[in-house]
Amino acid sequence: MGTHVIKMPDIGEGIAQVELVEWFVKVGDTVTEDQVVADVMTDKATVEIPSPVSGKVLALGGQPGEVMAVGSELIRIEVEGAGNYQEGAAAAPVAAVAAPAPVAASKPEPTVEKPTPVAAAAIASPQRSATIVPREANERPLASPAVRKRALDAGIELRYVHGSGPAGRILHEDLDAFLTQPTLSTQSASGGYAKRSDSEQIPVIGLRRKIAQRMQDAKRRVAHFSYVEEIDVTALEELRLHLNKKWGDSRGKLTLLPFLVRAMVVALREFPQINATYDDEAQVITRHGAVHVGIATQGDNGLMVPVLRHAEAGSLWSNAGEIVRLANAARGNKASREELSGSTITLTSLGALGGIVSTPVVNTPEVAIVGVNRMVERPMVINGQIVIRKMMNLSSSFDHRVVDGMDAALFIQAIRGLLEQPASLFVE
């Protein structure tokens, strides 16, 4: 038997170190060739590291959250034959691990729809037993963020759930099996009023660490100010519904987002200083002709901002289709590094949860972010008459080092005029 050492691969693009996000194996596990053993993160993207050999895990080179240099030892595996490493001797050249295509965030378990009672009963097989597996109160079971959220929503304590995945990882199927046990479900429900003294410590690593660093950096460096404007979108909604009724089946359904993108594109022609990025170290403002709109997208692992490139050149439907594609890629952890960088201005929306007012954080090095709040029907006075109108607020933030308050207000007012008279969106 010999030892094979896998070193941290060179991901490319001049990256010298990466963050170890998650292990999918532990010491003593048997791995097979091409099995993913770990996730590492570079800037925004997470990369899966596969094993080039089959064997038994002897040692792990770091802990999740640790920053490791490219070329450092990642994992040791006992293999048949001589391997590529000898204790006390110079190591033979280590075969490079090809860096796979990056994904946007830590890899979640595949989404599994909640089964019917019949299907759930079929899942509860001897191979996926729902027998209670008690753990220590402070022990953190292995599970993806999606599994943890589903367990929280269902009132399930994960320490009682048997994990059938690698290294005891709890999968969606394990929750399905647990929920089929009547006594366990009843016990979980009846314990809702019981006193609790447990706590859980969650290390800030991976994508969550990157988000925290970027938000902290943005608030520390940017002189934020926000501006809120109320918009009557009644005519815009009538137009949107009309277009969807006429062309929705052949061209795709339109949401409000492509109309907002179009309004931003048109308004930016008059306010080019807002479609800009600011290098505060070099003290240089770059105004961009191209409008690359970052679309803030919430995924299971945190906030990502895929980029709608050259929005100024796209039609309503082409931009709408690209927004859907980018959002699905981000939520499915398939967005590339290129799709997650290079924006010149950001659009953020919480949809139906948008609230009345928000204060979005500028996505540095950009100097502006446009935030969309919830649409509501309200009585309004028009020409002395009380009428019901569809109203919506835009809550936008700007970098006061670059954008003056008057320019910000006029920019949002321009967007308001375009949306309230939607025909003007298409007048050149």
N, C-alpha and C positions, 0 to 999 in steps of 0.2 A: 504494500500500500504506500502511496505517496501523498504529498500535499500540494494542492493547487491554490495559488494566491490570486485573487481578483483585485486589481487596483482600480482606483477611481479613474474612470476614463476621461479623456479630453473631449468635452462636449463641443468645443469649437468656439469661434468668435472671440478668441483671446481670453476666455474665462479661466482664471487660475484657481478658483475655489468654489465649492458648492455647499449647500446645506443638506444634510441628511434628514429627510422628512419622515420616513417610515420604513421599518423592516417588515418583510412578509415571511421571514424564517427566524428560527432561534437556534442556539447551539444544540446539537443533537438531531436536528431535523435532517431528513434525506431530501435532496433536491435533484431534479432532473435537468438535462440540458435544455436551455432556452427558457427555463422557469424564471419568472421575475422574482428577485430576492429583495430589492429595495427600490424606493423612490428617492430621488434627489432633486433639489430645486436650484435653478439658476435664474436670477432676476425674477421674472414672472412665470416662467414655464417650469413644469415638473417633468423629469425624464425617468423612465423606467430602466433599471439596470438588470439585465438577464444574466443567468449563469451560463458560461460556455461549456460547462462540464457537468457530469452527474456525480453525486457522491454525498458525503455526510458533512454537515457544517461543524467545523472545529472551533471557530472563533469569529466574532463580529468586530469590526474595526472602529465603531463609534456608536453613539447614542443619538436617537432622534433629536433634532435641534442643533446638533454639533456641526460646525463649519469645518469642512475637510478640504485639503489641498488636492488638486488634480495629481494623480500619480501615487497618492498615499494608499496604504493597504485598506481595502474595504471589507474583505471577507476571506477566510481560509476554509478550504473544503478538502476532506480526505477522499482521494480518488484511487481507482485501480491503476497500477503502474507507477511510474516514477514521479509524475506530477511536474511542476515547474519550480519547486522551491525545496531547498535542503537546509535544515537547521545547521547554523554554524558555518555555512559556505555561501559564496556569492550566489545569489539567485540567478537562475537562468532567465533569459529574456521572457517577460510576461506577455502573452498574447494579448493584444489590445482588444478591449470589449467595444464593439461597434456601438456608438451612441445612437439609440433609437430616436425617432421623431418625437419632439416634445409635445406634451399636452398642457392644458391651461392650469390645472390644479391637481392636488392629490387625488389619486384614482379612487373613486367610490365604488362600492359594490353596484352591480347592475340593478336598475330599478325594477322591482317586481310588483305587479299589481296585486292588490289584496284578493285572495282566492275566495271562491264560494265555499260554503261549508263542506261540500262533497270534495272539491279540489283540495281544501285544506286537510281533510282527513287523509287523502292520498299522500300528501306531503309528509305527514307524521308517520314515517316509516321507521323500521329499526335502525336505519343508517342515520336518521336525523331525529334522535330521541329528544323529547321535550322534558326529560327528567330533570328535576331541580338539581343544579350544580352549585351548591353554596360556596361563595368566596368570602374572603375577608371584607369587612365594610369599606376599607380604604383601598381595596384592590380595583384597578381600572381594567375592565375587560377590553379585549381588542374588538373594535367595531368601527365601521366607517361613520362619518357625520350623518349620512342619510339614515343609517340604521339607528343611530342614537336619537335623532329627531323623531323617528317613527315610534321608538320605544317610549320616549317622553310623552308624545301625544297619546299613546295608549295606556300610560300609567304603569309601565313595566320597569322594574329594576333589573338592569342587565346582569347584575351579579348572580341572579338566579337562573339565567338562560344558558343552556348548553350551546357551546360554539363548535360547529362542525367544520369550519374553514381552517386554513393553514394556521398553525400555532394557536388553535383554539379560537380563532377569529369568529365573531358572531355574524351570521349572514341574515338576509331577509327571510330565507327559508326557515331558519331557526326561530325567528319571531312567529312565523306562521304556525310552526309546530307547537310552540309554547301557548299560543292563543287558542289552540284546539283543546287544551286541557281545561275542562270546566272548573275544577276546583281551584286551579291556579288563577284563572281569570277572575273568579269570584273573590279569591284572596286578595288579588291586586286591587280590585274595586273597593273591597270593604276596608282596606287599609288607608283610605284617603284621608281620614281624620286622625290617624295615629301620629303621636309625637315623633319627630325625627331629629336626630342630632348628628347625622352624617354630613360630610362635606366632600367636595371633589376638587382636586387641583388639576387644571388643564394647562399644560405648557403651551406657550404661544410660539408655534413653529410653523414652518412651511408658508403657505399662502397667507394665513392669518398674520404671521409675523411681517410679511411684506406689506400687507395692507396697513398694519399698525405703523410701520416705519414711514410709509408714504404719507399717511394722514398726519402723523406727528410732524414730519418734515414740512408738509404743506402749511400747516397751521403756524409753525415756527417761522417760516420764511416769507409767507405771503401776507400782504396787508389786505385781508379780506374785507369786503363790504357787500351787503346783499340789497337787492331791490325787488319788490313784489308789485306785480300789476295784475289787475282783474281784466279778463277778456270775455266777451260775449261770443261763444262759439256755436250759436244756434244755426247760423247760415252754413258754417263749415260742416257741422254734423249732417245737415240736410244734403249737402253736396257729397259727403262721404258715403252716406247711405244710398244715394242715387247711383253713384259710381259702382258701388258693390252690387247693387241689384242688377245693373246693366252689364257689368263686365267681371263681376266677382268670380263666376264659374270658369271663365276663360283666362283671366289675367291674375287672379288671386285677390283675396280680400284685403282691403286697406284699413289700417288702424290710423289713429291720429298722428303717429310718429312720422311717417313720410311727409305729411303736410307741415308739421313743425320743422322738419329738416329743410323743406323747400322754403319756408318763411325765413329761416336762419340764413340760407344761402343768398336769398334776394336782399335781405337787410344788410348782410355783411359787405355787399358791394358799396354801400354808402358809409360803412364803418369798418374799414380794413384794419384799423388798429386793434380791433377786438378778435380778429382771426389771426392771432399772433402767439408766439412763444417767447419767453424771457429767460435768457441765460444771466442770472444775477451775479455769477462769479466773473464772467467776462464783461458784464454790463452792456449786453447787446440784445436789442429787441429784433426779432425776425417776423416780418409780416408775410403771410403766406397767401399766394394766389389761389392755390388749391384748397378746398374745404374738406378736410378729413375729420369727420364727426365721430367722436368717441361715444358709443352707446353703452351707458352704464347698465350692467347686467348682473343680477343676483343669482348666484349658483349655490349648490349645497355647501361648498367650502368657503364661500365669501364673495366679495364684489370683484368683478372683472370688467374691463372696458375694451371690448373689441371695437375695431375702427372701420367705419363706413368710408371708404376712400373715394375721393373725387365725387362727393355728393353734388357738386355744382354741375356735373355732367350727366347725372342720372335723372330719369323720369320718375314719376310717382311710383309706378309699379316696379321698376328696376331697383330703386332704392328700398322699397318695401320688401322685395324678395331678398335683397342682400341683408337687410336688418334681421329678418327671420333666420337666414342661414347663419349669420354671425352669432346670434343669440343661442341658437341650438348648438353650435360648435362650442361656445363658451360653457354652456350648461352641461354639455356632454364631455367636457374636458378634452376636446379635440382641436381647439383653436391653436394656431401656430404662433410663434413669437412675433412674426411679421403682422399677424392679425390683431395683436394685442399692443402694438406700439405705433407711434407716429401721428397721433391725433393732434389737431390744431384747435379744437373747441369740443366741449362735451355736452351731451344731452342726457339728462337723467330723469327717470319717471318711475314712480311707485304704483302707477296704474290706479286701480280702484282704491288702494290704500294710501293714496297720495296726500291725504290730509288737506288742510286749508293753507298752511304756510310752512315752508321748510327753509333751511339755510345750508344749501349744498357746499361742499368743500371744493375749491378750485383744484383741478387735476394738473398739478405742475408738470412741465414748465408752461402749460397753457395759462391764459390770463382771464378766461371766462368759462362759466358753466351755466347752462340754462336748465332750470328745474321745472317739471310739470306737476301740478297738483291735481286733485280729484275734480272731475266734472260733476256739477250739481245743478238741479233745477231750482231757480229762485224767482220770487216776484220782483220785477223791476219796473220802474216808472219810465215810460217812453212816450213823449208827446202828451204828457199829462195823464196817460192811461197806465193802469197796473196790468202788466202782462207777465206771463211765465217765460223765462229765457234760460237757456243752458249756459252756465257760467263756469269759468275755470281760471285759476290763478297761475301765473308764472312766477316762481321764486328763483331768482338767479343771483349768482355771486361773481365778483370780479376782483382782480388784483389791482388795488388802488395805486400801486407803484407805476402801473402802466396805463390803466383806464381811469379817466376822470368820471366823477359821478354824473355829470351832465351827459357825457357820451353814453354811459351805461343806460341811463333813463331813456335817452332818445333811441337807442338801439332796441330796447324792449318795446317802446312805443311803436317803432316801425314794424316789429313783429306783430304787435297787437293789430295795427291797421291792416296788415296783410291777411291775418286770420279772420278778422271781422268782415272783410270784403274779399272772400276767397278767390273771386275771379281775378283779382289783381296779382295773385300768385303766378299767373301764367301770361301776364301781359309784358312783353319785352319792349 
